[in-house]
Amino acid sequence: MLTLTRKAGESIRIGNDVVLVIQEIRGKTIKISIEAPKGVPIYREEVYQKIVLANLESIETPILDDLQKLPDLE
């Protein structure tokens, strides 16, 4: 993991198309602006984890149900 130190008004570039700008630092809270192409999805981590979990649940349930319906091959 890369750890960088930035001050308010400074930025971080990720690749050619994504720029993170530190807007404000107040105590333990940092306000960040993200400049990225419209096609680049941007999520808060907790939201992303919920999306991943929902996607896993949507594909696991039908597969498990289908597997349980198969006859034993012994």
C-alpha positions, 0 to 999 in steps of 0.5 A, a space after each residue: 500500500 502506498 501512503 502519501 502525505 498531502 495538504 489542503 489544495 494538493 492533489 494525487 494523480 492516479 493513471 492519466 485520467 483520475 485526480 484526487 484533490 484534497 479540499 479540506 482537512 478538519 480534525 480527523 475528517 478530510 474532504 476529497 474531490 475526485 476528477 475522473 471520466 464519467 465511465 469510471 465508477 467511484 464508490 465509498 468502500 462500505 457501499 462497494 462492499 454492499 454491492 459485492 455482497 449483493 452480487 455474490 448473493 444473487 449468483 450463489 442462491 440459484 446455483 446452490 438451488 440448482 445443485 441441490 436438485 441434481 440426482 446423486 451420481 453414486 
